[in-house]
Amino acid sequence: MILNGHYAASNIFLKQGIKLDTEKNCFKTYRRLFSVFTFSDGCKPIPKADYILLFKTLYAKCEACSEEDFDGSATVQLSLVYNKNRKLILHEGSDLNAMKKMAMELAAELGSRIRDSATNRRQPQWIDVPKVVSAL
C-alpha cells in the first residue's frame, strides 16, 4: 500500500506531504515549491506503530473555542503514533468519513488499532481493525 498524504498547512506556493510505502516499509517527506522545485528526505523506515490516531484541530486556535466552534472549519489529522507519544503526521483533510476509511486501510495494513478522537474529542474510542487474511 502506498499512501500519499498532504498537510493542510500547504498553500498555493508550498505543498507539503509524505509518501508512505508499506511494501518497502519506508516513508519520505517532501516539500514542493511553486509546483516546480521538490525537496525530499531520503527513505526512512516506518516506525513500529503503537496506534493510528484521528483527531480534529483548528489551525487558527482560540482560547475560548469549544466543540461547537469546530463546525466545518476543523481539519481532521491522521497520524501514526509510536514510542508512546511520538507522532508522524500522515494526512490532513476535512472529510471525516474519508479519513476514517484511510485510517482503517492503514491500520489493517500495519496490524494496529485506531484511536478516534475526531468524532468525540471528550470521549475518544478505540477501534480494533480485523486483520486481513489473504485467500490462497
Residue pairs with C-beta under 8 A, 6 or more apart in sequence:
1 21
1 22
1 23
1 105
1 106
1 109
2 19
2 20
2 21
2 22
2 23
3 18
3 19
3 20
3 22
3 90
3 91
3 102
3 106
4 17
4 18
4 19
5 17
5 18
5 19
5 20
5 78
5 89
5 90
5 91
5 92
6 15
6 16
6 17
6 91
6 92
6 93
7 16
7 17
7 89
7 91
7 92
8 59
8 75
8 77
8 92
8 93
8 94
9 16
9 59
9 92
10 16
10 17
13 33
13 34
14 31
14 32
14 33
15 31
15 32
15 35
16 29
16 30
16 31
16 32
17 29
17 30
18 27
18 28
18 29
18 30
18 88
18 89
18 90
18 91
19 27
19 28
19 30
20 27
20 46
20 90
20 106
21 27
21 43
22 46
22 106
22 109
22 110
24 43
25 45
25 46
26 43
26 44
26 45
26 46
27 43
27 44
27 46
27 88
28 40
28 41
28 42
28 43
28 44
29 40
29 41
30 38
30 39
30 40
30 41
31 38
31 39
31 40
32 38
32 39
33 39
46 80
46 110
47 80
47 82
47 83
47 86
47 88
48 82
49 80
49 81
49 82
49 110
49 112
50 81
50 82
50 83
50 84
50 112
51 81
51 107
51 112
51 113
51 114
51 115
51 126
52 78
52 79
52 80
52 81
52 103
52 106
52 107
52 110
52 112
52 113
52 114
52 115
53 77
53 78
53 79
53 80
53 81
53 87
53 114
53 115
53 117
54 76
54 77
54 78
54 99
54 100
54 103
54 114
54 115
54 116
54 117
54 118
54 119
55 76
55 77
55 79
55 117
55 118
55 121
56 70
56 74
56 75
56 76
56 77
56 117
56 118
56 121
57 74
57 75
57 77
58 65
58 69
58 70
58 73
58 74
58 75
59 75
62 69
67 121
67 122
72 94
74 94
75 92
75 93
75 94
76 92
76 93
76 94
76 95
76 96
76 99
76 118
77 89
77 91
77 92
78 89
78 90
78 91
78 92
78 99
78 102
78 103
78 106
79 87
79 88
79 89
79 90
80 87
80 88
80 90
80 106
80 110
81 87
81 88
81 115
82 88
90 106
91 99
91 102
93 99
96 118
96 119
99 118
100 116
100 118
103 114
103 116
104 114
104 127
104 129
107 113
107 114
107 127
107 129
108 129
108 130
108 131
108 132
109 132
111 131
112 129
113 126
113 127
113 128
113 129
114 126
114 127
114 129
115 124
115 125
115 126
115 127
116 124
116 125
116 126
116 127
117 124
119 125
